[in-house]
Amino acid sequence: MMVNAARLLASSGVSFVVESSVLSHTMLDALLASDARVLAVHVVAHESVIDERLRARAAEGGATDRQLASQFQRGEMKRSIFDPPGGVDAVVEVDTSDDGDPDIEPVEAAVVALMR
């Protein structure tokens, strides 16, 4: 359903944001087929921060959170594993390691560049 909505918006020339922890090939293909300009934002944090966050979420009992924490402990979620999706117009990395607001100026600059 989300893919169909994104396809409709993209083919109509509407600007929008798709938030997902994983950008599916189906979603990306739908966006690219609609000639959408795509900015992928890769959100990262220091490994110690990720570990702390995942452990806290897993402790609350969510099955998905426990699975993610387990994957992280096995080394399956390292920053070096990230491979930007093919076909996107730009990729920006945002570090959320600090408790404060992350620096989003690079994201804003990339959006402006894509809108030109």
Disulfide bonds with the S-S distance in Angstrom:
none
